[in-house]
Amino acid sequence: MFCIEKLVVTTLILVGGSSCLQSQDLYHQLFQNYDQYKEKTLVSRRFTHDQISPLIDRLKDDSMFEVTKVGSSIEARSLRLISFGEGDIDVLLWSQMHGDESTATMALFDIINFFKSDDFQQQKDDMLSRLRIHFLPMLNPDGAQGFTRRNALDIDINRDAIRLQSPESRTLKKVRDSLEADFGFNLHDQSTYYNPSKTPKSAAISFLAPAYNYEKDVNAVRERSMKLIAYMNQVLQHLIPGHVGRYNDDFEPRAFGDNIQKWGTSTVLIESGGYPDDPDKQFLRKVNFVSIISAIEAIANKGYLQNTTEEYFNIPENDRKLFDLKLSNLSYEFLGETYLLDLGINTPQIATETAKGYYRKGSIADLGDLTTHYGYESLDASTYTIVPAKVYPEHFATIGQVLKTDIQKILHQGYGYVVVEEFPEDQKSVPLPLNILKEPKAPNFGFHLGANPCFFLKKDGRLRYLITNGFLVDLEQPKPNFLNALLYK
């Protein structure tokens, strides 16, 4: 097993007698050398069935892998199972049953590249001699096509485990039953706004050993899930300390995880959430890669059996008290009175058909007393004055002209909007800290739920910060690669 309680080099003995990977060797090398396994054709969160199909096709000529078409989606996109290993323990991993939850799909192809490599050959041979591993990537290819949660029938596949109305649902059930899988990994993405309870950190990874009944009983099947999660959490605490949460285990009778647990497969739910400065979840993709390999190895050598269910329950439960930006102690004037307000602002990704696949649109998610909440970015604004952003008096013919101007000079003069006469009708955003207007009139300024105010924070006679489209811009130390402001048509 990988002894990761202390990052020391300790040689252990596997059940079966062969020597194990040294812990430091495994986690440092896999994490540090991840780029050599990363599937280079998948570069962002948004990709389609057409992009992963060639990756699966090329495995058909590799004797290590068996590729089987196991079903089709509603819109006739193929569902294929990738199997490898010669062992007696069947491990099934399925991803992207929600079409816009793609992090683990990327990681599965990275893991395939790891097993195809020449690295750690003895350790891989030990795993594959004990296990038969099965990947079912992108279970919802129709949803992935438009980067939406639900399938072409517009139902949630993860609430179709009983009726089995969708062909994707029937495929997953058929595969699980045909394998009588010993372990199952239900791989998802979750909101970036979860945090482990009572901590300011994001829940980058959240786990659940699903309940199989309303009483939340723990039988041998579920106990294995809990111990395996406890093992994986030990690994993750060295990679992302404090960024791991645990879902509430209320029984959901329609969900696949709960039912697959009930059907006798020890099931682990993994949810990839948010991590600072990781909008495309490429860092969390890497974390998935390392943690899933660690779980596979722990199943092979039974190392997870040294963990306890108590360790599982010690993982903090998920809470949802995190914003992209939290501004505290703002003095806000409204109808002649001054109020003390905190603002919680979120900038969720909005799907588009562009190459990037999304843009960000900010809005006030909550306001008032938010002392129990946290932010990826936070600022105490108690010593600052709010200054609404102005519209720059000079008009520009194109966005290209704006890009050639001295943006910092415009900002320092208190302008947060510029007027552009021509820009593509289908364009929604621009990678500038300036909102773009069609007409020389800024949106009404004010703080209320759903608002996207553009304003400066002033101190000692100087404009110090700009808040635009939910992003905090430090006027004295601006960050490169500002994500985007909005185009107001």
C-alpha positions, 0 to 999 in steps of 0.5 A, spaced: 500 500 500 501 507 499 503 509 506 501 516 506 500 518 513 507 521 513 511 523 507 517 518 508 520 513 504 517 506 507 517 500 503 511 496 505 509 489 503 503 488 499 498 482 500 501 477 496 508 478 498 511 483 492 514 490 494 509 496 494 511 503 491 514 507 496 509 513 498 513 519 497 515 516 490 508 515 488 505 521 490 511 526 488 512 523 482 505 522 479 503 529 481 510 532 479 510 528 472 503 529 471 504 532 464 507 526 461 500 523 462 495 528 461 491 527 454 493 533 450 487 533 446 483 535 451 485 542 453 479 545 457 472 543 460 468 543 454 469 537 449 464 533 445 463 525 444 467 527 437 473 529 441 473 523 445 471 517 440 478 517 436 481 516 443 477 510 444 478 508 437 486 508 438 485 503 444 482 498 439 489 496 436 492 496 443 492 488 446 492 491 453 485 494 452 478 491 450 473 496 447 466 494 447 460 498 445 455 497 450 449 502 448 447 508 445 444 515 447 438 517 445 441 521 439 445 515 437 452 517 440 455 510 442 457 508 449 463 504 450 466 500 455 474 500 456 476 494 460 483 492 462 487 488 467 486 480 468 484 480 475 478 477 479 476 484 482 471 488 478 472 496 478 467 500 474 468 507 473 463 512 470 463 519 468 459 525 465 452 522 466 451 530 467 453 532 460 457 539 463 461 535 468 467 533 465 473 533 469 473 526 471 472 524 464 479 528 462 482 524 468 480 517 466 484 518 459 490 521 463 489 514 467 489 510 461 495 514 458 499 512 465 497 505 464 500 505 457 506 508 459 513 504 461 513 507 468 512 504 475 511 497 471 511 492 477 506 496 481 502 496 475 502 489 473 501 488 481 494 492 480 492 489 473 494 482 476 488 483 481 483 487 478 479 488 472 478 495 471 472 498 466 471 505 464 465 508 461 467 515 460 461 520 458 455 516 459 451 522 457 454 524 450 448 528 448 448 533 454 456 534 453 454 536 446 451 542 448 454 542 455 448 541 459 446 537 465 441 533 462 440 528 456 436 529 450 430 527 453 431 533 458 431 528 464 437 527 469 440 520 468 442 520 475 434 520 477 433 514 473 435 508 476 429 505 477 424 507 471 430 506 467 427 510 461 433 513 458 438 508 454 444 511 458 441 509 464 439 502 462 446 501 459 449 503 466 445 498 469 446 493 464 454 494 465 454 494 472 449 487 473 453 484 467 460 485 471 457 484 478 462 490 479 465 489 486 467 497 486 464 503 483 466 510 482 460 515 480 464 521 478 461 528 478 462 535 478 459 539 483 458 547 484 464 551 486 461 554 492 461 548 496 466 549 502 467 544 508 463 546 514 466 552 518 472 553 513 474 558 508 476 553 503 473 550 497 470 543 497 475 542 491 473 534 492 467 531 495 466 524 497 460 520 499 459 513 500 451 513 498 446 510 503 442 504 500 436 505 505 433 511 509 435 508 515 443 509 512 445 502 515 452 500 514 453 493 511 459 490 509 458 493 502 458 500 504 463 499 509 468 498 504 466 504 500 467 508 507 474 505 508 476 507 501 474 514 501 478 515 508 484 512 504 483 517 499 482 523 503 489 521 506 492 522 500 488 528 498 490 532 505 497 532 502 495 534 495 489 539 497 489 540 505 483 542 508 479 542 501 475 535 502 468 535 504 463 530 505 456 530 502 450 529 506 448 521 506 440 522 506 438 516 501 435 518 494 431 512 492 432 514 484 439 515 484 444 511 481 449 511 487 444 509 492 442 503 488 448 501 485 450 501 493 444 497 494 445 492 488 452 490 492 457 494 489 461 498 494 460 505 491 464 511 491 461 518 489 467 523 487 465 530 486 470 535 483 468 542 485 472 549 485 479 551 487 482 557 486 485 560 480 482 553 476 476 556 472 477 550 467 479 545 473 485 543 470 488 542 477 482 538 479 483 534 473 490 532 476 488 531 483 482 526 480 488 523 476 492 521 482 487 520 487 483 515 483 490 511 481 491 511 489 484 508 490 485 503 484 492 501 488 488 501 495 483 496 492 488 491 489 492 491 495 487 491 500 490 497 503 484 501 504 482 496 510 487 499 515 482 505 515 476 506 519 469 508 518 470 513 523 475 516 519 470 517 513 465 521 518 471 525 520 471 528 513 467 535 514 460 535 511 459 540 505 456 547 506 455 552 501 457 559 504 462 560 499 462 566 494 467 568 488 468 575 491 466 577 498 466 584 500 465 586 507 463 592 511 461 597 505 458 603 507 452 604 502 447 610 501 440 608 499 434 613 500 438 618 504 440 613 509 447 609 510 447 602 511 453 597 513 452 591 508 457 585 506 456 583 498 457 576 496 458 576 488 458 570 484 461 569 477 458 563 474 460 560 467 455 561 462 456 556 456 457 559 449 459 556 442 465 559 442 472 556 442 473 557 450 466 554 451 464 559 456 464 566 459 463 569 466 457 573 468 457 576 475 451 578 480 450 579 487 448 572 490 447 575 497 448 581 501 447 583 508 450 580 514 455 575 511 460 574 517 458 567 517 460 566 509 467 566 505 470 568 499 475 565 494 477 573 494 475 577 500 476 584 501 474 588 508 472 595 505 470 598 511 475 604 510 473 605 502 468 609 499 464 607 493 464 610 487 460 608 481 463 607 475 463 612 469 462 612 462 468 614 458 466 620 453 470 618 447 467 613 443 470 607 439 469 604 432 471 597 434 473 593 440 480 592 437 481 600 438 479 599 445 485 594 446 490 599 443 488 604 448 491 605 455 486 601 459 490 603 466 489 610 464 482 610 463 480 606 469 484 610 474 480 616 471 474 612 474 471 610 467 468 603 467 464 603 461 466 604 454 462 605 448 463 601 442 459 602 435 460 596 432 461 589 435 459 582 433 452 581 435 453 574 438 459 576 442 457 576 450 464 578 453 471 581 452 477 580 456 478 587 458 476 590 465 471 595 461 464 593 460 462 595 453 456 599 451 452 600 445 449 606 447 452 612 452 448 610 458 451 605 464 446 601 467 443 603 473 447 603 479 445 599 486 446 593 490 440 588 490 440 581 489 442 579 481 445 586 480 451 586 477 454 593 479 460 596 476 464 601 481 470 603 484 473 603 491 476 609 493 481 611 499 485 617 501 483 620 495 485 615 490 481 610 486 484 603 489 480 597 486 475 596 481 469 591 481 467 589 475 462 583 472 464 581 479 471 581 479 476 585 483 481 589 480 487 591 484 488 598 480 495 598 483 497 591 481 493 589 476 493 581 474 494 579 467 489 575 463 483 578 466 477 573 464 472 578 462 467 584 462 460 584 459 458 587 452 451 591 453 447 591 447 
